[in-house]
């Protein structure tokens, strides 16, 4: 994997590699440990925005490259975001479940 440009910051003793019957280097701490790792990767990469995100993020088979490309595109394209204060946030309509308004606001 290292030859493929992957696991650049990992060491063999830190990896949980699945084998046919178990995991090398001991059992997982949580049944969903791989999912937790992916979510933490996404949160950390989105933190590069330097601002709190008020919205929903859906990531399907994403990784660091896709996350950082998203952050770059958001920062580069001003129409993709707006900065609001906390008072504006409290007054903003709740768009969750309102697909028509959500579609208009994302266009």
VOPAGU-2260 file (C-alpha; in pm, 1 decimal, decimal comma):
REM VOPAGU-2260
SITE   aa  ch    i         X         Y         Z
SITE  UNK   A    0       0,0       0,0       0,0
SITE  UNK   A    1     287,4     233,7      71,2
SITE  UNK   A    2     409,2     185,6    -289,1
SITE  UNK   A    3      65,3     303,9    -405,8
SITE  UNK   A    4     103,6     632,2    -213,4
SITE  UNK   A    5    -127,8     518,1      66,0
SITE  UNK   A    6     -68,4     484,8     440,8
SITE  UNK   A    7     204,8     750,2     427,5
SITE  UNK   A    8     172,4     842,4     795,4
SITE  UNK   A    9      98,5     496,6     931,9
SITE  UNK   A   10     320,8     245,7    1101,7
SITE  UNK   A   11     264,4    -129,4    1100,7
SITE  UNK   A   12     195,8    -138,7    1475,1
SITE  UNK   A   13     -87,8     113,9    1437,1
SITE  UNK   A   14    -276,5     -59,4    1158,3
SITE  UNK   A   15    -576,6    -286,8    1195,4
SITE  UNK   A   16    -544,1    -499,9     884,9
SITE  UNK   A   17    -828,2    -741,5     819,2
SITE  UNK   A   18    -723,4   -1096,3     745,4
SITE  UNK   A   19    -946,8   -1385,0     650,8
SITE  UNK   A   20   -1034,9   -1463,2    1015,4
SITE  UNK   A   21    -943,3   -1161,2    1231,8
SITE  UNK   A   22    -757,2    -830,8    1245,1
SITE  UNK   A   23    -382,0    -804,0    1273,7
SITE  UNK   A   24    -269,5    -602,1    1577,3
SITE  UNK   A   25    -563,5    -694,5    1792,4
SITE  UNK   A   26    -939,9    -650,6    1780,7
SITE  UNK   A   27   -1117,1    -328,0    1689,4
SITE  UNK   A   28   -1217,5    -102,9    1978,7
SITE  UNK   A   29   -1561,8     -43,0    1825,4
SITE  UNK   A   30   -1767,3    -242,9    1576,1
SITE  UNK   A   31   -1790,7      70,2    1358,6
SITE  UNK   A   32   -1430,5     184,2    1407,9
SITE  UNK   A   33   -1364,4     219,2    1033,0
SITE  UNK   A   34   -1672,8     440,5     994,8
SITE  UNK   A   35   -1569,5     654,3    1292,2
SITE  UNK   A   36   -1226,3     700,2    1137,2
SITE  UNK   A   37   -1377,1     813,1     804,8
SITE  UNK   A   38   -1607,9    1060,7     981,1
SITE  UNK   A   39   -1319,5    1206,5    1182,7
SITE  UNK   A   40   -1115,1    1239,6     862,9
SITE  UNK   A   41   -1400,3    1434,5     702,6
SITE  UNK   A   42   -1454,5    1660,5    1004,7
SITE  UNK   A   43   -1083,6    1734,0    1026,7
SITE  UNK   A   44   -1054,2    1812,2     657,3
SITE  UNK   A   45   -1361,5    2038,9     663,1
SITE  UNK   A   46   -1209,0    2224,5     957,4
SITE  UNK   A   47    -962,4    2362,9     701,8
SITE  UNK   A   48   -1242,8    2602,3     604,5
SITE  UNK   A   49   -1177,2    2785,6     929,5
SITE  UNK   A   50   -1551,1    2838,8     981,8
SITE  UNK   A   51   -1837,3    2644,2    1131,5
SITE  UNK   A   52   -2056,8    2474,3     872,0
SITE  UNK   A   53   -2429,5    2525,6     906,4
SITE  UNK   A   54   -2563,1    2261,1     674,7
SITE  UNK   A   55   -2555,8    1896,6     581,7
SITE  UNK   A   56   -2260,6    1710,3     439,7
SITE  UNK   A   57   -2301,4    1383,9     252,6
SITE  UNK   A   58   -1984,0    1195,4     161,6
SITE  UNK   A   59   -1999,1     872,5     -35,7
SITE  UNK   A   60   -1671,1     680,2     -68,0
SITE  UNK   A   61   -1484,2    1003,6      -6,5
SITE  UNK   A   62   -1128,5    1045,2     113,2
SITE  UNK   A   63    -881,6    1319,5     199,4
SITE  UNK   A   64    -831,2    1419,7    -165,2
SITE  UNK   A   65   -1203,9    1466,0    -221,4
SITE  UNK   A   66   -1248,9    1646,7     111,1
SITE  UNK   A   67    -970,5    1894,2      45,1
SITE  UNK   A   68   -1090,0    1947,0    -313,9
SITE  UNK   A   69   -1432,0    2035,7    -172,5
SITE  UNK   A   70   -1279,0    2278,8      77,1
SITE  UNK   A   71   -1074,2    2441,9    -200,1
SITE  UNK   A   72   -1376,8    2475,4    -424,7
SITE  UNK   A   73   -1591,4    2622,4    -148,6
SITE  UNK   A   74   -1324,9    2878,7     -63,1
SITE  UNK   A   75   -1262,5    2961,2    -428,7
SITE  UNK   A   76   -1631,1    3002,6    -526,2
SITE  UNK   A   77   -1799,0    3275,2    -320,6
SITE  UNK   A   78   -2152,8    3189,5    -439,6
SITE  UNK   A   79   -2128,7    2850,2    -263,8
SITE  UNK   A   80   -2137,7    3002,9      82,4
SITE  UNK   A   81   -2235,9    3299,6     292,6
SITE  UNK   A   82   -2112,2    3411,0     628,9
SITE  UNK   A   83   -2380,2    3468,6     892,0
SITE  UNK   A   84   -2378,7    3586,4    1251,5
SITE  UNK   A   85   -2532,4    3387,6    1534,0
SITE  UNK   A   86   -2840,2    3614,2    1542,2
SITE  UNK   A   87   -2895,2    3556,6    1167,9
SITE  UNK   A   88   -2855,4    3184,9    1226,4
SITE  UNK   A   89   -3135,5    3184,9    1484,2
SITE  UNK   A   90   -3366,5    3374,2    1245,8
SITE  UNK   A   91   -3288,6    3159,2     942,2
SITE  UNK   A   92   -3563,0    2923,7     822,0
SITE  UNK   A   93   -3516,8    2553,9     882,5
SITE  UNK   A   94   -3463,7    2406,0     535,9
SITE  UNK   A   95   -3439,4    2044,5     644,3
SITE  UNK   A   96   -3712,9    1849,5     472,3
SITE  UNK   A   97   -3805,2    2148,4     251,7
SITE  UNK   A   98   -3656,6    2021,4     -73,4
SITE  UNK   A   99   -3802,2    2300,6    -289,5
SITE  UNK   A  100   -3644,7    2578,6     -80,0
SITE  UNK   A  101   -3324,3    2379,2     -37,3
SITE  UNK   A  102   -3296,3    2328,2    -415,3
SITE  UNK   A  103   -3348,3    2701,1    -480,1
SITE  UNK   A  104   -3088,6    2797,8    -219,0
SITE  UNK   A  105   -2827,7    2561,1    -362,5
SITE  UNK   A  106   -2877,8    2671,0    -724,3
